[in-house]
Amino acid sequence: MAKTIKPLNPSQVDKAKPKDKDYNLFDGDGMYLLVRHSGTKVWMLRFKDDFDKVYKVKLGSYPEVTLSMAREKRAEYKRSIAEGKEIDEVLGRGEYGVKLENSLEFIARAWLDQYAKRKPLEEHTKHKRIRKLENHLFPLLGRYPINDIRPKDLRKVLNHVYEKSADNAQRIRADLILIFSHAVQYGYIEVNHAREMESLDLSAPKNHRPALPLPRLPELIRRIRSDTGYELTKLCLELSLHIFIRSSELRFARWSEIDLAKKLWTLPAKRNHVNGIKHSDRGAKMRERHIVPLSDQAVVLLRKVKKLGGSSELVFPSSYNGAAFLSENTFNTALRRMGYDTQKEICFHGFRAMARSALGECGLFQRDAIEKQMSHQERNDVVGAYTHVAEYLHERKRMMQWWSQYLVDIETKGYMSPYSYVNQDIEIMKT
């Protein structure tokens, strides 16, 4: 007597945890969930032909392919077999198979290889980019010929991804436009249907890389100063408010990059790798040397940091191992300890957003100078060709000193908007 299998429910699938060895959770009618020891979950379908030859088909990865979606795919396979179709036709093999070179996945991989060389992208960045497509796009559309894919198909996939992650949906939409453009360029298709997705309402998550409203800056400074954590972490956070560089640019810093006498920090395009420490060779994010003028306040903070670090060549050595760097989780952990929700209120990257907002609002500095200080890449190729060589160093020195003085004054005298701060003498004269 055949064993009765009780169908799975969504909760069982979601709560399935990895074990030392791979194992299966059966849904019945040949379908099961393969839970790998690595933690990945894959839907599989097992069936036999008329000669009892066993076939196994991958239906997709969970959670991208849900339980209900996997059952729909199972039903499609079963229906095709019941209709008497050849196994090769059912499995899309041989003369029935999609030509690999026409598939969305093949073209997407070719595009990324070319794109990574042109930018260029570091290997770990390229890997993250393709993994996003492998996890969210390829299971749903990857096997289809790109010339058969229409806006309605893209819309359906992007809406599905959006339900899981709005940020991933935004990024995949941007990549699809580039992938389809690549396909047009190489003659696979004549029309870039992904362009029609530009107007699709995929609002970015409101609290992605959240930042505090500027009026809460004095509160943030006070909380950093009164934090009970590692003293070097407090100094690092306070310094980051003044110079607002990225996490890896800050954490992996060496003293050889900093000239306190000239008040300049020169972030190299690439740093020397420290054995056993992942990504320790990361330099400036844009992979070009980036100069950070240091205000008087920033120099004072760095002198305190140097005194704490002793003879270490690392600017911010770990409290647990002086030969290693502060952990990438250090900053957000500290912010949570201070009482902030790093998903909704502020995360470390939000320091940059607050600085950019204030510098733009004050009206003192050119946009190009601000963007140069933020180390943002110019999206317009023509503009970028002219501005990438311009350092605006004199203006940026004034900018960084203004920003540091603004932080000091709003902490001691109370909050004032950047615009009002700049125009306070004028307002006083008017009265």
GUBAKOL-62036 format. One line per 4 residues: number of its first residue (from 0); their letters; for each residue x, y, z of C-alpha. Coordinates in steps of 0.02 Angstrom, whole numbers, always signed. Layout:
NUM> A> X Y Z  ...
END
This chain:
0> MAKT> +0 +0 +0  +69 +169 -51  +117 +282 +91  +3 +433 +111
4> IKPL> +99 +596 +113  +24 +745 +201  +48 +903 +96  +164 +1036 +163
8> NPSQ> +103 +1204 +226  +192 +1371 +202  +244 +1378 +385  +334 +1210 +375
12> VDKA> +428 +1266 +221  +478 +1433 +296  +535 +1358 +462  +635 +1214 +387
16> KPKD> +812 +1230 +458  +975 +1160 +386  +1051 +1004 +466  +1220 +920 +454
20> KDYN> +1162 +831 +297  +1040 +875 +157  +862 +812 +184  +693 +815 +97
24> LFDG> +520 +874 +146  +388 +788 +38  +232 +874 -26  +164 +726 -122
28> DGMY> +139 +681 -306  +328 +675 -331  +368 +850 -268  +482 +884 -122
32> LLVR> +584 +1022 -44  +771 +987 -38  +846 +1075 +114  +1034 +1084 +92
36> HSGT> +1155 +1089 +238  +1209 +1260 +175  +1034 +1327 +211  +971 +1343 +31
40> KVWM> +802 +1266 -10  +760 +1196 -182  +596 +1129 -251  +618 +962 -343
44> LRFK> +500 +852 -442  +530 +664 -465  +437 +561 -595  +457 +406 -704
48> DDFD> +431 +371 -888  +346 +217 -962  +506 +117 -938  +521 +164 -754
52> KVYK> +669 +277 -788  +676 +408 -650  +690 +595 -689  +721 +737 -568
56> VKLG> +677 +915 -613  +721 +1074 -519  +566 +1183 -501  +654 +1331 -422
60> SYPE> +729 +1397 -261  +631 +1448 -107  +578 +1583 -62  +585 +1652 -241
64> VTLS> +473 +1507 -293  +338 +1487 -162  +247 +1328 -115  +97 +1374 -222
68> MARE> +207 +1420 -370  +301 +1255 -357  +135 +1161 -357  +82 +1254 -514
72> KRAE> +243 +1201 -599  +216 +1021 -542  +43 +1026 -616  +112 +1090 -782
76> YKRS> +238 +948 -793  +108 +817 -745  -17 +886 -871  +113 +881 -1011
80> IAEG> +156 +701 -971  -28 +653 -964  -52 +731 -1137  +77 +608 -1203
84> KEID> +217 +730 -1240  +393 +665 -1261  +502 +676 -1106  +627 +785 -1200
88> EVLG> +486 +903 -1245  +425 +908 -1065  +601 +943 -1001  +644 +1064 -1140
92> RGEY> +788 +960 -1206  +855 +916 -1377  +759 +991 -1523  +629 +1056 -1400
96> GVKL> +754 +1149 -1291  +775 +1336 -1285  +934 +1387 -1372  +1048 +1432 -1228
100> ENSL> +1124 +1581 -1317  +950 +1660 -1335  +897 +1638 -1154  +883 +1785 -1035
104> EFIA> +1005 +1702 -915  +1139 +1675 -1046  +1126 +1854 -1110  +1122 +1925 -933
108> RAWL> +1283 +1834 -888  +1366 +1893 -1049  +1311 +2072 -1012  +1380 +2066 -834
112> DQYA> +1548 +1998 -891  +1565 +2142 -1013  +1496 +2271 -891  +1614 +2214 -752
116> KRKP> +1766 +2241 -864  +1707 +2412 -924  +1668 +2487 -754  +1773 +2393 -686
120> LEEH> +1686 +2296 -546  +1781 +2206 -410  +1754 +2019 -408  +1652 +2018 -247
124> TKHK> +1538 +2156 -316  +1512 +2060 -477  +1473 +1903 -376  +1341 +1995 -273
128> RIRK> +1264 +2064 -433  +1246 +1893 -516  +1185 +1810 -355  +1042 +1935 -348
132> LENH> +990 +1885 -523  +1013 +1700 -485  +905 +1713 -330  +766 +1823 -395
136> LFPL> +761 +1833 -585  +831 +1675 -666  +714 +1551 -575  +565 +1641 -652
140> LGRY> +623 +1703 -822  +802 +1645 -849  +765 +1497 -964  +652 +1594 -1084
144> PIND> +715 +1664 -1251  +738 +1851 -1225  +641 +1890 -1385  +487 +1804 -1309
148> IRPK> +489 +1909 -1150  +365 +2054 -1146  +332 +2198 -1025  +191 +2101 -941
152> DLRK> +314 +1961 -899  +440 +2083 -828  +306 +2174 -730  +245 +2012 -652
156> VLNH> +420 +1961 -599  +466 +2133 -530  +305 +2143 -430  +341 +1970 -359
160> VYEK> +518 +2021 -310  +452 +2184 -236  +343 +2087 -114  +502 +2011 -42
164> SADN> +620 +2159 -59  +584 +2329 -135  +770 +2365 -144  +805 +2206 -245
168> AQRI> +661 +2246 -362  +734 +2420 -396  +908 +2352 -430  +847 +2209 -540
172> RADL> +740 +2330 -642  +894 +2439 -673  +995 +2286 -724  +856 +2224 -840
176> ILIF> +860 +2388 -936  +1048 +2366 -962  +1030 +2181 -1006  +897 +2216 -1137
180> SHAV> +1000 +2359 -1205  +1146 +2237 -1224  +1029 +2116 -1314  +976 +2253 -1436
184> QYGY> +1156 +2301 -1468  +1204 +2121 -1512  +1051 +2085 -1619  +954 +1966 -1505
188> IEVN> +804 +2083 -1501  +752 +2243 -1588  +657 +2329 -1446  +710 +2357 -1266
192> HARE> +548 +2308 -1178  +629 +2332 -1009  +630 +2520 -1041  +442 +2517 -1014
196> MESL> +477 +2465 -834  +553 +2635 -793  +381 +2705 -758  +326 +2554 -655
200> DLSA> +292 +2611 -477  +421 +2518 -374  +447 +2639 -233  +612 +2615 -143
204> PKNH> +591 +2568 +40  +568 +2727 +139  +689 +2673 +274  +826 +2601 +162
208> RPAL> +989 +2664 +237  +890 +2778 +354  +953 +2945 +416  +892 +3059 +554
212> PLPR> +808 +3224 +513  +938 +3362 +532  +855 +3436 +689  +904 +3275 +780
216> LPEL> +1090 +3297 +744  +1129 +3375 +915  +1044 +3227 +998  +1151 +3105 +897
220> IRRI> +1312 +3194 +945  +1264 +3189 +1130  +1221 +3005 +1122  +1387 +2963 +1039
224> RSDT> +1483 +3059 +1172  +1391 +2973 +1315  +1400 +2797 +1241  +1467 +2665 +1360
228> GYEL> +1554 +2562 +1226  +1736 +2548 +1170  +1817 +2720 +1172  +1893 +2698 +999
232> TKLC> +1720 +2658 +928  +1651 +2819 +1001  +1792 +2920 +924  +1768 +2830 +759
236> LELS> +1583 +2873 +755  +1613 +3054 +802  +1749 +3069 +670  +1636 +2992 +539
240> LHIF> +1509 +3131 +571  +1643 +3257 +524  +1715 +3170 +370  +1566 +3059 +317
244> IRSS> +1667 +2930 +218  +1603 +2753 +190  +1618 +2612 +316  +1754 +2511 +229
248> ELRF> +1850 +2670 +186  +1853 +2712 +371  +1876 +2540 +451  +2022 +2484 +342
252> ARWS> +2119 +2648 +359  +2308 +2654 +387  +2403 +2797 +466  +2514 +2808 +312
256> EIDL> +2364 +2884 +219  +2342 +3029 +341  +2445 +3188 +349  +2391 +3278 +506
260> AKKL> +2510 +3424 +474  +2437 +3458 +302  +2262 +3409 +364  +2233 +3288 +220
264> WTLP> +2178 +3107 +214  +2213 +3023 +47  +2110 +2866 +21  +2202 +2753 -102
268> AKRN> +2112 +2663 -244  +2169 +2499 -166  +2251 +2454 -1  +2373 +2317 +44
272> HVNG> +2284 +2157 +93  +2302 +2098 +273  +2312 +1909 +282  +2156 +1826 +349
276> IKHS> +2049 +1983 +342  +1918 +1984 +206  +1905 +2141 +98  +2050 +2226 +191
280> DRGA> +2119 +2281 +22  +1970 +2394 -9  +2014 +2575 -37  +1907 +2717 -103
284> KMRE> +1737 +2654 -161  +1752 +2724 -337  +1922 +2637 -356  +2007 +2806 -383
288> RHIV> +2112 +2902 -258  +2000 +3012 -151  +2062 +3161 -50  +1974 +3206 +112
292> PLSD> +2019 +3378 +184  +2023 +3371 +373  +1947 +3508 +479  +2030 +3567 +640
296> QAVV> +1902 +3465 +738  +1937 +3308 +635  +2125 +3326 +667  +2094 +3338 +855
300> LLRK> +1990 +3179 +850  +2122 +3087 +748  +2258 +3135 +873  +2152 +3057 +1011
304> VKKL> +2129 +2902 +903  +2317 +2888 +874  +2352 +2901 +1059  +2232 +2758 +1096
308> GGSS> +2299 +2649 +955  +2479 +2665 +1009  +2605 +2602 +882  +2479 +2511 +771
312> ELVF> +2485 +2553 +586  +2296 +2528 +585  +2195 +2683 +624  +2052 +2583 +700
316> PSSY> +2116 +2417 +768  +1992 +2297 +846  +1975 +2293 +1035  +1987 +2103 +1027
320> NGAA> +2137 +2088 +912  +2252 +2235 +884  +2310 +2162 +718  +2132 +2163 +648
324> FLSE> +2010 +2301 +606  +1847 +2355 +685  +1706 +2240 +629  +1585 +2298 +495
328> NTFN> +1445 +2274 +623  +1529 +2386 +752  +1448 +2550 +702  +1268 +2493 +688
332> TALR> +1286 +2390 +848  +1342 +2548 +937  +1196 +2647 +865  +1075 +2514 +928
336> RMGY> +1158 +2522 +1099  +1123 +2709 +1097  +939 +2673 +1073  +921 +2693 +884
340> DTQK> +827 +2577 +768  +953 +2551 +627  +816 +2489 +510  +700 +2637 +532
344> EICF> +791 +2785 +614  +975 +2788 +568  +1113 +2673 +511  +1297 +2715 +490
348> HGFR> +1277 +2754 +305  +1146 +2882 +355  +1286 +2996 +418  +1329 +3029 +235
352> AMAR> +1148 +3069 +193  +1136 +3197 +333  +1298 +3282 +282  +1245 +3287 +99
356> SALG> +1076 +3361 +145  +1153 +3498 +254  +1288 +3545 +128  +1159 +3561 -9
360> ECGL> +1040 +3662 +99  +1167 +3788 +160  +1191 +3857 -16  +1376 +3897 +4
364> FQRD> +1456 +3766 -107  +1447 +3709 -289  +1354 +3549 -321  +1506 +3474 -410
368> AIEK> +1617 +3511 -260  +1492 +3429 -142  +1476 +3275 -254  +1666 +3265 -265
372> QMSH> +1678 +3267 -76  +1543 +3134 -64  +1647 +3031 -189  +1495 +3007 -298
376> QERN> +1517 +2952 -477  +1446 +3069 -609  +1307 +2977 -701  +1319 +3088 -854
380> DVVG> +1468 +3025 -955  +1497 +3193 -1040  +1494 +3290 -876  +1596 +3156 -792
384> AYTH> +1732 +3169 -924  +1761 +3350 -872  +1730 +3343 -685  +1821 +3183 -634
388> VAEY> +1989 +3272 -646  +1931 +3426 -550  +1970 +3412 -364  +1889 +3577 -305
392> LHER> +2011 +3557 -162  +2012 +3737 -102  +1822 +3742 -94  +1814 +3571 -12
396> KRMM> +1934 +3624 +125  +1817 +3769 +166  +1669 +3650 +155  +1738 +3525 +280
400> QWWS> +1786 +3660 +404  +1613 +3739 +387  +1529 +3571 +417  +1633 +3534 +573
404> QYLV> +1600 +3707 +646  +1415 +3686 +610  +1414 +3521 +708  +1503 +3603 +855
408> DIET> +1386 +3753 +859  +1222 +3659 +847  +1281 +3545 +987  +1325 +3689 +1103
412> KGYM> +1199 +3822 +1050  +1051 +3718 +993  +992 +3666 +822  +982 +3789 +679
416> SPYS> +948 +3740 +499  +1100 +3750 +383  +1018 +3892 +285  +978 +3992 +443
420> YVNQ> +1152 +3957 +512  +1232 +4033 +356  +1116 +4184 +358  +1107 +4216 +545
424> DIEI> +1217 +4373 +537  +1107 +4444 +400  +951 +4411 +504  +1029 +4495 +656
428> MKT> +1072 +4650 +553  +893 +4658 +490  +829 +4667 +668
END
